Amino acid sequence: MAHRIADATVTVRDAEGAPLADAPVVVAQTAHRFLFGCIGFDLIDLANREGGAAQDDQRPAEELLAEERLADQWLGLFNAVTLPFYWGHFEPERGRPDTARMLRAARWFADRGCVVKGHPLAWHSECADWLLDLPTDEVADVLDARIRRDVADFAGVIDTWDAINEVVIMPVFDKVPNAMTPLCRERGRIPTVRLAFDAARQANPAATLLLNDFDMSTAFECLIEGCLEAGIQIDAIGLQSHMHQGAWGEERTLEVLDRFGRYGLPLHLTETTILSGDLMPAHLDDLNDHQVDHWPSTPEGEERQAQEVASHYRTLLSHPSVESATYWGLSDAGMWLGAPGGLVRADGTPKPAYDALHGLVKGEWWHEPRTLRTDAHGRVAVRGFLGEYSITAGHGSAALTLDRAGAVDAEVRLG
């Protein structure tokens, strides 16, 4: 964990610029640099209500209160959010995207200190049905325009995107008719990736763009290598880790991180799920093939999930290439495939896994407010995880950013 921790010698100066010698100061962490993320799909309606959208929400009061409790649990743990931009849902009718509603949601999270990511700009699943009537060349043009429009419309609020999703399987995908598979089959994987990245990059040169996939085999490695050799600027590699058939464990996780970390790019664990109930059968190749009427969380499963969540996050933070980890759903209510993968039960009560992760993110890996004393030169030693801190003395305060591991010299001036 040494690569996550700074040992800072901070010179504290008063409002006039003189060293604040031999004085008590309160040092507190205010934010992590590491991105502890979760999807925010369940909070879009709440964000729109609180964001000033005129809504006539006729749901019972207890449902609205439950939504607010979920928001408190979400904000009490995470600092990064993934919002849905699945084309078929975002623009079910051509030319009428859900921009205003999603922008209010994105701003709601951003105003609360979260890094916001859009997922995804291009994908064969959840694709807009109206694209099926278009020839392939027009699909490419419309995709290019869609990416440019949405990246530009959300720039400054959403500056991180899964530019394209699951390209390894895209040209051979045969589960659902869609317009992206023929496009990728005809043009090839790398040109399709280039289309998505070039359109997004030109719309927002400052954006962080990910190539995201669930395929952890050498096929994804070959795709990454081909894209890099073709000169495509990939800012981060997105690795999905839906563990419906059992947790990866430390050995496999580190093996995956080492293989994909060798490209020198940041790794984002973009979609993590760890179950608190029965596991899926191991023989299934496609998780979507597992359909059950009832998939409960169990006491034994919840204890297992808590241990596996804590172990998984410890393993991720132990690897220097990982800069983000996104859990794929806070609550069991509405989880993908109906799986008991949330950190919170459907009734809103936290599982042991929520408490375990919270104990790491806001406990073991967090600098609680503590009073320290400066020396005769106004210096104070601050040791903590990389992130944002506040230093307060009397009526003055200052912000401190620790963005580099190891020994650091810094200076703040109380205002």
C-alpha positions as CSV (number, residue, x, y, z in Angstrom):
1,M,0.0,0.0,0.0
2,A,3.0,2.3,0.1
3,H,2.1,3.6,-3.4
4,R,-1.2,4.9,-2.0
5,I,0.3,6.8,1.0
6,A,2.0,10.2,1.4
7,D,4.3,11.2,4.2
8,A,4.0,14.9,4.0
9,T,5.8,17.7,5.9
10,V,3.4,20.6,5.7
11,T,4.4,24.1,6.5
12,V,1.4,25.9,7.8
13,R,1.3,29.7,7.5
14,D,-1.1,32.2,8.9
15,A,-3.2,34.7,6.8
16,E,-0.2,37.1,6.7
17,G,2.2,34.4,5.5
18,A,4.1,33.9,8.7
19,P,4.8,30.3,9.9
20,L,2.2,29.2,12.4
21,A,4.7,28.0,15.1
22,D,4.0,25.7,18.0
23,A,0.2,25.7,17.4
24,P,-2.5,23.1,17.4
25,V,-4.0,22.3,14.0
26,V,-6.8,20.0,13.0
27,V,-6.0,17.8,10.0
28,A,-8.9,15.9,8.3
29,Q,-9.3,14.0,5.1
30,T,-12.1,15.2,2.9
31,A,-11.8,13.0,-0.2
32,H,-10.0,10.0,-1.6
33,R,-7.9,10.2,-4.7
34,F,-8.7,6.6,-5.5
35,L,-12.1,6.3,-7.2
36,F,-14.5,4.1,-5.1
37,G,-17.4,3.9,-7.5
38,C,-20.9,2.5,-7.9
39,I,-23.6,2.8,-10.5
40,G,-26.1,5.5,-9.7
41,F,-29.0,4.2,-11.8
42,D,-31.4,3.9,-8.8
43,L,-30.9,7.5,-7.8
44,I,-31.6,9.3,-11.2
45,D,-35.2,10.0,-10.2
46,L,-34.2,11.4,-6.8
47,A,-31.5,13.5,-8.4
48,N,-34.0,15.0,-10.8
49,R,-36.4,15.8,-8.1
50,E,-33.7,17.5,-6.0
51,G,-32.3,19.0,-9.1
52,G,-35.4,21.1,-9.7
53,A,-37.1,19.0,-12.3
54,A,-40.9,19.4,-12.2
55,Q,-42.1,15.9,-11.4
56,D,-45.4,14.5,-10.3
57,D,-44.1,11.5,-8.4
58,Q,-47.1,9.6,-7.2
59,R,-45.2,6.8,-5.5
60,P,-46.0,6.2,-1.8
61,A,-44.1,8.3,0.7
62,E,-42.3,5.2,2.1
63,E,-40.8,4.5,-1.3
64,L,-39.5,8.1,-1.6
65,L,-38.0,7.9,1.9
66,A,-36.4,4.6,1.0
67,E,-34.8,6.3,-2.0
68,E,-33.4,9.0,0.2
69,R,-32.0,6.5,2.6
70,L,-30.3,4.7,-0.3
71,A,-28.8,8.0,-1.4
72,D,-27.4,8.6,2.1
73,Q,-25.9,5.1,2.0
74,W,-24.5,5.7,-1.5
75,L,-22.9,9.0,-0.7
76,G,-21.6,7.7,2.6
77,L,-19.3,5.3,0.8
78,F,-18.6,6.2,-2.9
79,N,-16.9,9.1,-4.7
80,A,-17.4,8.1,-8.3
81,V,-20.6,7.2,-10.2
82,T,-21.4,5.4,-13.5
83,L,-24.6,6.6,-15.2
84,P,-26.4,4.7,-18.0
85,F,-26.2,5.9,-21.7
86,Y,-27.4,2.7,-23.3
87,W,-28.4,4.0,-26.7
88,G,-31.7,2.1,-26.9
89,H,-32.9,3.6,-23.6
90,F,-31.2,7.0,-23.9
91,E,-32.5,7.7,-27.4
92,P,-35.4,5.2,-28.0
93,E,-36.7,7.6,-30.7
94,R,-34.3,9.1,-33.1
95,G,-33.4,12.7,-32.4
96,R,-35.0,12.7,-28.9
97,P,-32.2,11.8,-26.4
98,D,-32.8,11.9,-22.6
99,T,-30.2,14.6,-22.2
100,A,-31.9,17.0,-19.8
101,R,-32.9,14.3,-17.3
102,M,-29.5,12.7,-17.4
103,L,-27.6,16.0,-17.2
104,R,-29.6,16.9,-14.0
105,A,-28.6,13.5,-12.5
106,A,-24.9,14.0,-13.5
107,R,-24.8,17.4,-12.0
108,W,-26.4,16.1,-8.7
109,F,-23.6,13.7,-8.3
110,A,-20.9,16.1,-9.4
111,D,-22.2,18.7,-6.9
112,R,-21.6,16.1,-4.2
113,G,-18.0,15.7,-5.1
114,C,-18.3,12.6,-7.3
115,V,-16.4,11.9,-10.5
116,V,-19.1,11.0,-13.1
117,K,-18.7,8.5,-15.9
118,G,-21.0,7.7,-18.8
119,H,-21.5,4.1,-19.8
120,P,-21.3,3.3,-22.8
121,L,-21.1,5.4,-25.9
122,A,-21.0,2.3,-28.2
123,W,-22.2,-1.2,-27.5
124,H,-24.0,-3.9,-29.4
125,S,-26.4,-4.7,-26.5
126,E,-29.1,-2.3,-25.5
127,C,-28.7,-0.7,-28.9
128,A,-31.4,1.6,-30.5
129,D,-33.8,-0.5,-32.5
130,W,-34.3,2.3,-35.1
131,L,-30.8,1.7,-36.2
132,L,-31.7,-1.7,-37.7
133,D,-33.4,0.0,-40.6
134,L,-30.2,1.9,-41.7
135,P,-27.4,0.7,-44.0
136,T,-24.1,0.1,-42.3
137,D,-22.4,3.2,-43.6
138,E,-25.2,5.3,-42.2
139,V,-25.0,3.5,-38.9
140,A,-21.4,4.5,-38.7
141,D,-22.3,8.2,-39.4
142,V,-25.1,8.2,-36.9
143,L,-22.9,6.6,-34.2
144,D,-20.2,9.2,-34.9
145,A,-22.8,12.0,-34.5
146,R,-24.3,10.4,-31.4
147,I,-21.0,10.2,-29.7
148,R,-20.0,13.8,-30.6
149,R,-23.3,15.1,-29.5
150,D,-23.4,13.4,-26.1
151,V,-19.8,13.9,-25.2
152,A,-20.1,17.6,-26.0
153,D,-23.4,18.1,-24.2
154,F,-22.0,16.6,-21.0
155,A,-18.5,18.0,-21.1
156,G,-17.4,19.5,-17.8
157,V,-19.9,17.3,-15.9
158,I,-19.1,13.9,-17.4
159,D,-15.5,13.8,-18.6
160,T,-15.0,10.1,-18.3
161,W,-16.6,7.6,-20.7
162,D,-16.6,3.9,-21.6
163,A,-16.0,4.9,-25.2
164,I,-16.9,1.4,-26.5
165,N,-17.9,-1.7,-24.7
166,E,-17.2,-5.5,-25.2
167,V,-15.6,-5.2,-28.6
168,V,-14.0,-8.7,-28.4
169,I,-17.4,-10.3,-28.8
170,M,-19.1,-7.5,-30.8
171,P,-18.6,-8.8,-34.4
172,V,-19.8,-12.4,-33.5
173,F,-22.6,-11.5,-31.1
174,D,-25.7,-13.3,-32.1
175,K,-28.1,-13.1,-29.1
176,V,-30.1,-10.1,-30.2
177,P,-30.3,-8.3,-33.6
178,N,-28.5,-5.0,-33.5
179,A,-26.8,-2.5,-35.7
180,M,-23.4,-2.5,-34.1
181,T,-22.5,-6.1,-34.8
182,P,-22.7,-5.8,-38.6
183,L,-20.8,-2.6,-38.4
184,C,-18.0,-4.2,-36.4
185,R,-18.0,-7.3,-38.6
186,E,-17.7,-5.4,-41.8
187,R,-15.2,-2.7,-40.7
188,G,-13.3,-4.7,-38.1
189,R,-12.8,-4.3,-34.4
190,I,-9.9,-1.8,-34.5
191,P,-11.6,0.6,-37.0
192,T,-14.8,0.5,-34.9
193,V,-12.8,1.3,-31.8
194,R,-11.1,4.1,-33.6
195,L,-14.5,5.5,-34.7
196,A,-15.7,5.7,-31.1
197,F,-12.5,7.1,-29.6
198,D,-11.9,9.7,-32.4
199,A,-15.4,11.1,-32.1
200,A,-15.3,11.3,-28.3
201,R,-11.8,12.8,-28.3
202,Q,-12.7,15.5,-30.8
203,A,-15.8,16.4,-28.9
204,N,-13.9,16.7,-25.6
205,P,-10.1,16.5,-25.9
206,A,-9.9,16.5,-22.0
207,A,-12.0,13.4,-21.6
208,T,-10.8,10.2,-20.1
209,L,-11.8,7.4,-22.5
210,L,-11.9,3.7,-21.6
211,L,-11.8,0.5,-23.7
212,N,-14.0,-1.7,-21.5
213,D,-14.6,-5.5,-21.7
214,F,-15.6,-8.6,-19.7
215,D,-13.3,-10.9,-21.7
216,M,-10.1,-11.3,-19.6
217,S,-8.5,-13.7,-22.1
218,T,-5.6,-13.1,-24.5
219,A,-8.3,-11.9,-27.1
220,F,-8.7,-8.7,-25.2
221,E,-4.9,-8.3,-24.9
222,C,-4.6,-8.7,-28.6
223,L,-7.3,-6.1,-29.2
224,I,-5.6,-3.6,-26.8
225,E,-2.2,-4.2,-28.5
226,G,-3.7,-3.8,-31.9
227,C,-5.4,-0.5,-30.9
228,L,-2.2,0.9,-29.4
229,E,-0.2,-0.1,-32.4
230,A,-2.8,1.6,-34.6
231,G,-2.2,4.8,-32.6
232,I,-5.5,4.9,-30.8
233,Q,-5.2,6.9,-27.6
234,I,-6.7,4.7,-24.8
235,D,-6.6,6.6,-21.5
236,A,-7.5,3.6,-19.3
237,I,-8.4,-0.1,-19.6
238,G,-11.8,-1.1,-18.2
239,L,-11.9,-4.6,-16.7
240,Q,-15.3,-6.1,-15.8
241,S,-15.4,-8.5,-12.8
242,H,-18.9,-9.9,-12.4
243,M,-18.3,-12.7,-10.0
244,H,-21.6,-14.5,-10.2
245,Q,-19.9,-17.9,-10.4
246,G,-17.6,-17.2,-7.5
247,A,-15.1,-14.6,-6.3
248,W,-11.8,-14.5,-8.3
249,G,-9.6,-14.6,-5.2
250,E,-6.3,-12.8,-4.7
251,E,-4.2,-15.0,-7.0
252,R,-6.4,-14.7,-10.1
253,T,-7.1,-11.0,-9.5
254,L,-3.4,-10.2,-9.3
255,E,-2.7,-12.3,-12.4
256,V,-5.3,-10.3,-14.4
257,L,-4.0,-7.0,-13.1
258,D,-0.4,-7.9,-14.0
259,R,-1.4,-9.0,-17.5
260,F,-3.3,-5.8,-18.3
261,G,-1.1,-3.5,-16.2
262,R,1.8,-4.3,-18.5
263,Y,0.5,-1.8,-21.1
264,G,1.4,1.1,-18.7
265,L,-2.2,2.4,-18.7
266,P,-4.4,2.9,-15.6
267,L,-6.7,0.0,-14.8
268,H,-10.4,0.6,-13.9
269,L,-12.3,-2.3,-12.5
270,T,-15.5,-1.0,-14.1
271,E,-18.1,-3.6,-13.1
272,T,-17.7,-5.6,-10.0
273,T,-20.3,-8.0,-8.5
274,I,-19.8,-10.4,-5.6
275,L,-22.8,-12.5,-4.5
276,S,-24.4,-13.0,-1.1
277,G,-26.4,-16.0,-2.2
278,D,-26.1,-19.1,-4.3
279,L,-23.5,-19.0,-7.0
280,M,-24.3,-19.5,-10.7
281,P,-23.4,-22.9,-12.2
282,A,-19.8,-22.9,-13.3
283,H,-20.5,-24.4,-16.7
284,L,-22.3,-21.3,-18.0
285,D,-20.4,-19.3,-20.5
286,D,-23.0,-16.5,-20.8
287,L,-24.2,-15.2,-17.4
288,N,-27.4,-14.1,-19.1
289,D,-28.4,-17.7,-19.6
290,H,-29.0,-18.1,-15.8
291,Q,-32.6,-17.2,-15.2
292,V,-34.3,-18.0,-11.9
293,D,-37.6,-16.8,-10.4
294,H,-36.1,-16.1,-6.9
295,W,-32.5,-15.6,-6.0
296,P,-32.3,-14.7,-2.3
297,S,-29.5,-13.4,-0.2
298,T,-28.6,-15.8,2.7
299,P,-26.9,-15.3,6.0
300,E,-24.1,-17.6,5.1
301,G,-23.8,-15.9,1.7
302,E,-23.7,-12.5,3.3
303,E,-20.8,-13.4,5.6
304,R,-18.9,-14.9,2.6
305,Q,-19.6,-11.8,0.5
306,A,-18.3,-9.5,3.3
307,Q,-15.0,-11.4,3.4
308,E,-14.7,-11.5,-0.4
309,V,-15.5,-7.8,-0.9
310,A,-12.9,-6.8,1.7
311,S,-10.3,-9.1,0.3
312,H,-11.0,-8.0,-3.3
313,Y,-10.7,-4.3,-2.5
314,R,-7.5,-4.9,-0.6
315,T,-6.1,-6.8,-3.5
316,L,-7.1,-4.0,-6.0
317,L,-5.5,-1.3,-3.9
318,S,-2.3,-3.3,-3.5
319,H,-1.7,-3.1,-7.2
320,P,-0.2,0.2,-8.4
321,S,-2.0,0.2,-11.8
322,V,-5.5,0.3,-10.4
323,E,-7.0,3.7,-9.9
324,S,-10.7,3.0,-9.9
325,A,-13.1,0.2,-8.8
326,T,-16.9,0.4,-9.5
327,Y,-19.3,-1.9,-7.7
328,W,-22.3,-2.8,-10.0
329,G,-25.2,-1.9,-7.8
330,L,-25.7,-0.8,-4.2
331,S,-29.0,-2.5,-3.5
332,D,-30.4,-6.0,-4.3
333,A,-33.5,-4.2,-5.6
334,G,-33.0,-4.0,-9.3
335,M,-29.7,-5.9,-9.5
336,W,-28.7,-7.3,-12.9
337,L,-30.2,-10.8,-13.4
338,G,-32.0,-10.4,-10.0
339,A,-28.8,-11.6,-8.3
340,P,-28.2,-10.9,-4.6
341,G,-25.1,-8.9,-5.4
342,G,-25.9,-5.6,-3.7
343,L,-24.2,-4.3,-0.6
344,V,-27.6,-3.4,0.8
345,R,-30.6,-5.7,1.0
346,A,-33.8,-5.0,-1.0
347,D,-35.4,-3.7,2.3
348,G,-32.7,-1.1,2.6
349,T,-30.7,-2.6,5.4
350,P,-26.9,-2.8,4.9
351,K,-25.3,-6.2,4.5
352,P,-22.1,-7.1,6.3
353,A,-20.3,-6.4,3.0
354,Y,-21.4,-2.7,3.1
355,D,-20.0,-2.4,6.7
356,A,-16.8,-4.1,5.7
357,L,-16.2,-1.9,2.7
358,H,-17.2,1.2,4.6
359,G,-14.7,0.2,7.3
360,L,-11.9,0.2,4.8
361,V,-12.9,3.3,2.7
362,K,-13.9,5.6,5.6
363,G,-12.0,3.8,8.4
364,E,-8.7,2.0,7.8
365,W,-7.9,4.0,4.7
366,W,-9.3,7.4,6.0
367,H,-7.6,10.1,8.0
368,E,-10.1,11.0,10.7
369,P,-9.9,14.6,12.1
370,R,-7.1,14.8,14.6
371,T,-5.3,17.6,16.4
372,L,-1.6,17.9,15.7
373,R,0.9,20.5,16.7
374,T,3.2,22.4,14.5
375,D,6.9,22.7,15.4
376,A,8.9,26.0,15.8
377,H,9.0,26.4,12.0
378,G,5.3,25.9,11.5
379,R,5.7,22.4,10.2
380,V,3.5,19.4,10.9
381,A,3.8,15.8,9.7
382,V,0.8,14.4,7.9
383,R,0.6,10.7,6.9
384,G,-2.4,9.5,5.0
385,F,-3.9,8.0,1.8
386,L,-3.6,10.1,-1.3
387,G,-6.5,12.6,-1.6
388,E,-7.8,15.9,-0.3
389,Y,-7.3,17.2,3.2
390,S,-8.3,20.2,5.3
391,I,-6.0,21.9,7.8
392,T,-7.8,24.2,10.4
393,A,-6.4,26.4,13.1
394,G,-8.6,28.9,15.0
395,H,-10.9,30.5,12.5
396,G,-8.7,29.8,9.5
397,S,-8.5,26.8,7.2
398,A,-6.7,25.6,4.1
399,A,-7.0,22.8,1.6
400,L,-4.2,20.3,1.1
401,T,-3.8,17.9,-1.8
402,L,-1.7,14.8,-1.4
403,D,-1.3,13.4,-4.9
404,R,2.1,11.7,-4.7
405,A,3.2,8.8,-2.6
406,G,6.2,8.9,-0.4
407,A,8.0,11.9,1.2
408,V,6.3,15.1,0.2
409,D,6.9,18.7,1.2
410,A,3.9,21.0,1.0
411,E,2.8,24.4,2.2
412,V,-0.6,25.9,3.0
413,R,-1.8,29.3,4.0
414,L,-4.8,29.7,6.3
415,G,-7.5,31.9,5.0
